[in-house]
Amino acid sequence: MRIAQPHIEPLDALLPAEPLLMMGAGPVPIPARVAHANSIVINHLGDTMARIIGQVQSMARYVFQTESPWILGVAGPGSAAMEMSITNLVWPGTKVLSICNGYFSGRFAEMARRVGGDVTTLDVPPGESVDLGELEAMLARVRPTVLTVAHGETSSTTFNAHLAQIARLARAVDCLVVADAVCTLSTTPLLMDDWGIDAVVTGGQKGLSSIPGVSLIALSQRAWDRIESRPADPPHWCLDAKLAAQFWHHASYHYTAPVSGILALHEALHLVCQETLERRFTRHLSCSTAMQRAIEALGLNLYGRADSRLHSVIGIEMPAGIDRRQVCAHISQRYRVEISGSFGLDIVRIGQMGEQCRAHNLFRTLHAFGSTMRDLGAAVDLPAAAAELERSLQHMPYDAI
């Protein structure tokens, strides 16, 4: 053979002997039921899969809070669901206004430019949510057909908490609203129909506590009518919503579906439904608030304005002399907990999504993070932080812990 057989290290040699506790900005730990479902393969066009797809759509309507029939899955990350929304709703000459709070909201703008959209960005200062007055003026000036916004911008841990008002302003000028809810869906209230949002996209690996690589998009009837009126087919065949609907609505072939991932997503959605959205929102808000108070008790500062902070991903400013990359490396190697760096900001990020929001994970992460900061020379008060975390969690409803 011209190409020699390669030498391969087995996975057992590459992976850590003790799995890391995934407490970064995603992926997050997955429940046992989700992991088990991900180990199963069935016929992607059989009757069983059709019934499973129907249940996934039904559960997704509950989680998205929409009556729309247009729930589609995407064999790809949350970014693929973002791209499906853009490539179907935007074509050459379409005016797009993108609210940019960071890396991922900027990705919406880049995707729209690549399909020929006439893109205007509303750039928001770091750590702040969009100003509604400025947005209203921009909408009146640009008159866009599509507005894109990240409900939660994970890169900068910024929360556009006024999504309902953003959508109301956009609809007043007959503009479709596309929202990235990868880290916020099921972690904080998002009412697609009541708020008048036309497309909501999410990935499996964050708020839903499923595996990476299978995502969801929910489209309003107004959005679907625009898709039906496209003057030409979209440029991306796999992301063509009308072709995807053949599988997701008619049990017909589009491409080979990621059946194991869909089964995992089914179980993740089922767990959300069993918990109920109300209890899940309470759990996420209570756990994140407790962790934020504990971080401040350490003696560290949270990133961003208080009214613009994302609950599902906590940003922590680094004190002088502490390298965020060293923090992420040390906490992983020494304490077997993984947190995230950032995209150009001098912060580290701790996730509070899905299974991350459990009391035992909070205590382990706080100990690992506080110990890491102390090991690297930061003046922190770990006993005070642990006491604050304990005090805050005592006020949580019992079933939220």
N, C-alpha and C positions, 0 to 999 in steps of 0.2 A: 504494500500500500504506500502511496506517495505521502500521505499524511499519517504520521505516527500516532499510535494510540496514546491519548493524554494520560498523565498521572492526575488522579482526582482524589482530593481529600473527602472522606465520607462526611455526611452532615453531622454525625455525632461528634466529629472532631472540630467542626466549624462552629457549631452552636454551643452556647454556654451550658455547663453541666446543670446549673440552676437557672431556670428561665428568669429573665428580667421582669420586674413589675413595670408594666407600660403605663407611665403617668405623664407622658408628654402630650403634644397637640394631636396625637393620632398616629397610627392605629391605637386602639384601646384594648384592654383585656376582654375576652369574649366568654360568655357563659358556657357551661358544659353542654347544654342542649344545642347551642349554636355550633359548637365545635363538632359534636356528633353528627348533626345534619350535614355539615360540610364534608363529611367522610363518605357520603352516599352518592351514587351515580344511578340515574334512571333515564329512561327514554325521554328526550326533550320534546317529543311531539305526541306522546301517549296521553291516554285519558287521565292518568294520575297527575301528570304535569299540568294538564288543563285545569283540573280541580285546584291544584296548588296555586297556580297563577291567579285564579279567581279569588282565592282567599287572600293572597298577597295584595291584590288590588283593593279588596274590601277593607283589610286592616290598614292599608296605606291611606285610604280615604279618611279613616278615623284619625290617623296620626297627622296628616296634612290638614285635617278639618275642611274637607271639600266634598261636595256631592258630584263633582265632575267625573264623568266616566273615563277621562283621558289620563289614566295612570300607566306609565310605560317604564320598563326596566332598561338598563344600559349595561352591557358587558364591558365595564371599564370603571375607572375611578370617578370621584365626584366631578373632576374636571371634564370627563367625557359627557356627563349629564349637563354640565354648563355648556359645553360645545354643542350638544344636541339642541338646547334651547336657542342658542344663537344662530346656528346654521339653518334652522327651520323658520325662524321668525325674522331674520335679517337677510337682505340681499343687496346687490349693488345699488347704492344711492339711498338706502334706508337711513334716516336720521336716528342716531343712538346717543343718549346721554348716559354716561357711566359715572356713578358716584364712586370715587376712589379713596378708600381709607387705608389701603395697603396692597400687598402683593396679589392677593386673590381677586379682589375687586378690580385691580388693574388688569388681571388676566381676562376678565369679561371684555374690557375695551380692546385688548389685543385680538381676541377671537373675532370681535365684530369688525375690526379693521381688515382682518385676513379674508373675510367673505365679502368685502367691498362696502361695508357700512360707512356712512359719513358720521364719524365719531367725535363727540365733544366730551371732555372729562370735567367733572367737578371735583377738583382735588381738595381734600379735607386735611387740615393740619394733623400731624401725628398725635394719636391718643385722643382724638375728638370725634364725635359723631357729626353727621351732616347738620348744618344749620338750615332749618326749614324755610326761613325767609329768603336765604340765598338760593335754595333749591327752587322755590316758587318763581323767583326772578329769572333764573336760568331756564326753567321750563317755558316761561313766556317768551323768552328771547329765541331759544333754539327750536321750539315746537317739535320735539322728537316723536318718533313713532314708537320707540322702545326705550325704556329706562332700565338700567341694570344696577343692582345694589347687593352688597353682601350684608345679610342680616347680622351675622357675626363674622368679623374679619379676624381670622385666627392668627394671621401673621403679626398683627399689631395689637391683638387682644382687645379690639374695639367693637363696641356694640351699637348698631343703629337701632336703638330701642324704639324709635318713633316710626317703625315700618308702616304701621297703619296710616299715619298722617302722610308719610311719603307717598303711599299708594293713592291716597285721596287726592293729593295735589296732582299726581300724574294723570289720574283718570279725568280730572277737570279739564285737561287739554287733550283728551282722547289718546292717551299714551299707554301702551302695554307695559306692565311691570314684571320684570324677571328678577327673582331673588335667590341668592345662594344661601341655603340653610343647612350646609353640611355639618356644622358644629352646633346648630341651634335646634334643629328639628327633634322634638321629644325632650329637649332639655329646658326649653323656655317657651312660653306661649307663642304660637304662630297660627293664626286663624285665616287660612287662605281665602275662603269665600267671604267671610265677614269683612276682611280688610280689603278685598278687591284686588288680590294679586293674581296675575295671569299665568305665571310659570314659577314653580318652586322646585329647586334641584337639591338633592342631597346624596352623599355617599354612604356606604354601609358602615364604614370603619370608625365613625366618631360617635355622634349622639345615639345612634341605633345599636351600638355594641355588636356589630356584625363584622364580617371579614372585609378586607379591602378588595376592590375589583368588581363589585356589583353595586350599581347605583339606581336611583329612582328619580323620575321627573313627573310632576303633576301639572297638567295644562288646563286652563279654563276653556270654556266653550268659545269665548272670544279669541283666545290664542289659537285654538284649533281651526276656527273659521279663517284666520289669517294664513295658517299653514295650508289649508285647502285652496286658498286663492293665490298661492305663489305663482309668479309668471313663468318659472322654470323649476326643474327639479333641483333640490339642494346639492351642493358639490360633494357631500360626504355620504356615500352609499350606506355604510353601516349605521350612520346616525340619522338617516332619513326617518322622520317620525311616522310618516304614512306607511313605510315598509315595516317599521317596528310594530305598528298596530296590527299587522297581519298575524304576528305571533302572539302579541299580548291581548288581542281581542278576538281573534278568529282561529287560534290554535293551528296556524299555518306557518310554513317555513319562511324564515328570514335569514338567519344564520344559526349555527349550532349554539344553542343557549348555554350559559354557564350553569348547568343544572345544580351542581353541588352548592354553588354560591347562592342560587335562588332558594334552595332549601334552607341554607343558613339564614338568609334574609327573612324567610317565612318565620323561622323560630324566633329571630330577634324581634320582629314585629309582634309576634304572639306574646312574647314576654312584656312588651310595652303595653299591649292591650290588657293583659292580665293585671298589670300593676295599676293601670289607668293613667291617663295623662295628668290628671290633677295631682295624684300622689307623686308621680314622677317629677313634675315641676317643683313640688315642695321639697323633694329629696335633693334635687340638683341645687336649688337656691340655698337650702339650709347648709348643705355640705360645702358649697363654694364659699358662702359667707363665713363659715367657721374656719376654713382654710385661710381665707384672706385676713381675717382677724389674727390668726396664729402667725402668719407671715409678718404682720405689722408688730406683733408682740416680740418676734425675733429681733426687731430693730431695723427691719428693711422696709423699703418703700414700694408700694404697688405702682404699676405703670399706668399713666393716662389719667384723664379727668374722672372723678368719681362717678359722674352721671353718664359716662361713656364706656365704663368697664364691662367687658364681657364676663359673664359668670362661668361659662363652660371652658374657657381657657384663661388662666390667671397669668398676667405679666408681672415680673418682679425686676425692679431696677438693680443693677449691680453696683455695689459700693466701690469707691476708688481703690484701685490696685487689684481688683478681682476680675479675672478673665472669664467671661461666660463660657467659653469653650472648655476651659479647665474644669469649671463647675460640672458641665454635662459629662465630661469624661470621668471625673473622679467619682461622682455619685453612681455612675454605672459600674465602674470597675470595683469600687470599694464596698458599695452598699447594695448593688444589684437592683437599683431603681433607675429607670430611664425617664428623663425629662427632656425638654426641647430647648434649643437655642432660638435664634430669631433671624429675621431677614434684614439685617443691617442695623437693627436697634440694639442698644446695650442692655438687653434684658434676657432672662430665661423664662420659660413658660411651663406651667404645670397644668395638665388637663383635668377637667372636672366634668367628664362625659360618661354616661352609662355606668358601667361597672367600676369606673374610677371613683365614683361617688359612693363609696362604702366606708364605714368608720375605720375598719381595720386597714384599708388602703391609705386613708388619710394619715393615721398615726405613723405607719411605716414610712410614708413619703416625707412627712414633716421631720421625723427623726433623721432620715437619710439626708435631707436637704440641709437641715440645721447643722448636722455633724460635718457635712461637706464644707459648708461655709466656714465653720470653725477650723477645720483641718487646713483650709487655704488661707487662714489668717484674718478672717473677718470677725469683728466684735459682735457676736450674736448672743442672745439669751434664750437658749433652748429650753430650760425648765419653764420659763415664763410662757413661751410659745406653746409647749405641751399643755400647760395648765389652761391657757386660753382656749385651745382646741377642745379640751375636755369640757370646759364650762359651756362653750357654744353648742357642742353636740348634745348636752343635757337638755337643751331647749327644743330639740328636734322631736317631731312625732316619732313614737316607737317604731312604726312600720317603715319609716323613712331611713332608718339606719341600716 
